[in-house]
Amino acid sequence: MTTSDQDQDRQQEQEQDHGPGESPAAIPVAIPAATAGDDVPEEAAAEGRLTPRQARRLRIVLSSVGMAAMGVVLALRIASRSSVLVVGVYGLALILCGVVIELSRNGRTRLGSWLLGVGLVAAVGADWLLIP
């Protein structure tokens, strides 16, 4: 069966479903009108959960705040004790925050949340344990 035969078969099926000469695009579909500022579906608002878009934005904001905090702590730690270990620990924490931002932008919010939490706890723990 050639491509044109497949196209003809599809067209015949559509005509059987919708009538001759009537394409599926011509059939009116009822689409609920959204009001301005209606970002939260009713189910999510009733349960107090975040929508996926809100969750992504929250993770991006948290990661940005974490990145700024790690930058400030890195500057303070370098001022008090200049060490490659300090730069390594906080540099990895900064990279981790950037990775979480990208994961959140791509919709991987749960993975990003776990990485952000575990990574920042690991950075603070490494600072406490490894850096004198």
Buried (B, 14 or more C-beta within 10 A) or exposed (E): EEEEEEEEEEEEEBEEEBEEEEEEEEEEEEEEEEEEEEEBEEEBEEEEEBBEEBBBBBBBEBBBEBBEEBBEBBEEBEEEEEBEBBEEBBBBBBEBBEBBBEBBBEEBBEBBBEBBEEBBEBBBEBBEEEBE
